[in-house]
């Protein structure tokens, strides 16, 4: 039995989404910027997708700008604000996706000042810490909606309200959240929001950036006049149609999907927590319905990942590998976990197609693998003896 528990990395493309896309590869293949009939057909499809995409976050269609995905949207939001301002101070968190962190690092190297706020033991930043970090020259606050490793939800509404009161643009990387939890950009005072279709059963390589009409943002790509002259390049009509169809489907099925995923994730976490020296990361915070990030004391998650992969179970270490050396998760380290604990952590993310049978199998296989690895591990023997290395 093959079991896919890595939906935070990507989802498959839904059959209905694929069917919506199919005509625009061969029949409706016109360039949506062309004025003839073929072009108008494609343009009409793009307009429909713009409405569908806007609806899932409570936005106006004219404030949706199509991109190649979440990374581009994050880059555009952060760089766009910075380039428009010319100089200033940016507030973000230490647990953002690298699409935000690396962009902020780049801007810091160009003279901008960046504050990376710490998080608590559950991986949450507080609105109070954001308020304390605000300066007269603060030009942007960028805080993710939900963390990609732990699924922990940030207090976006509180931060948005604060930013709105101070007149500071607020960006949220909502790549993990869109289509999984309700979002209303007006109610939450969000000015810029990043999303990516492949996180909610749409195609890869397409996403969107929501830009509130009152926000001035620099041009991201130069060339043609597409996307109101802000993002040049021939529109990816099939991909955009897929994004719109996936957004509409997500809006229609969000409640039932969340109920299903929450049931399975609770069962998975409870089953794994029966192992000694095991913890659920972010347990004290509200999380996305399908995320489970577990730390198994005394083992290396890379070894556990390999065991599960051989058993046909797809999970993620949630950690970065660079130049052949295993680096512990910066997100878990920021939450206070030791290097050893961070290296012993796995992310399992559930989707709508997973079943109770699959979850029970995953629990059984994971527990067996952990016990086998611990029997071989001097780390676990040291932990049992009360010796820990941090």
Buried (B, 14 or more C-beta within 10 A) or exposed (E): EEBBBBBBBEBBBBEEBBEBBBBBEEEBEBBBBBEEEBBEBBBEBBBBBBBBBBBBBBBBBEBBBBBBBBBBBBBBBBBBBBBBBEEBBBBBBBBBBEBBBBBBEBBEEEEBBBBBBEBBBBBBBBBEBBBEBBEEEBBBBBBBBBBBBBBBBBBBBBBBBBBBEEEBBBBBBBBBBBBBBBBEBEEBBBBBBBBBBBBBBBBBBBBBBBBBEEBEBEBBBEEEEBBEEBBBBEBBBBBBBBBBBBBBBBBEBBEEBBEBBBBBBEBBBEBBEEBBBBBBBBBEBBBBBBBBBBBBBBBBBBBBBEBBEEBEBBBBBBBEEEEEEEBBBBBBBBBBBBBBBBBBBBBBBBBBEBEEEBBBBBBEBBBEBBBBBBEEBEBBEBBEEEEEEE
